[in-house]
C-alpha cells in the first residue's frame, strides 16, 4: 500500500502526462487530476457512475 504522499505524487505525474498528451490546454487541470486519480486508484469510469446512481 502506498502512503498518501506517494499516491498524490503518482496522481500528479499521471495528470501531467494526460495534460501534456492533450496539448496542454489552459484552465482544465481538475479534469486531468480526477482522471489520473481514477487511474491510480484503479477505478473504472463506469463503476464510478454506477456507484453514484445507486442508492
N, C-alpha and C positions, 0 to 999 in steps of 0.2 A: 504494500500500500504506500502511496506517495503522500508526503506532507502537503498541507495547503499551499505552502510556498512553491514546492515543486510542481504542483498541479497548476498554479497560476502561471508559472514560467512556461509550462507546456502549452497552456492556452494562449498565452501571449505570443509565443513563437508561431503557433499554428494560425492564429488570427492575422499576424503579419504576413505569413505566406499566402493566405487566402486573399488578403487585401492587395498584395503585390500581383498575384495572378489575375486579379480583376482590373488591373490597370491603375491601381492606387487612387480610387475615387475619393474626393474630399467629403468630409462630414458624415461618413457612414460606418464609423468604427464599431458601433454597438452591434450591428448586424454580423460583422465578421467575428467579434468576440463571442457572441451567442452561438454561432455555427461551430466555432472552434471548441467551445465548451461542450457542446453536444458530442462532437467527435472524440474529444479527450475522455469524456465520461462514458463513451460507448453507447449513447442513447440514439436510437433511430428516430428520425423526424416523425414518422407515422406513430411510433409509440408515444411520443410526447403529445400529439394531438388526440390520441385515443384516451390518454390519462386525463387530459383537460376536459374532455367531453363526457367522461363517466362520472356519475356521482351525485 
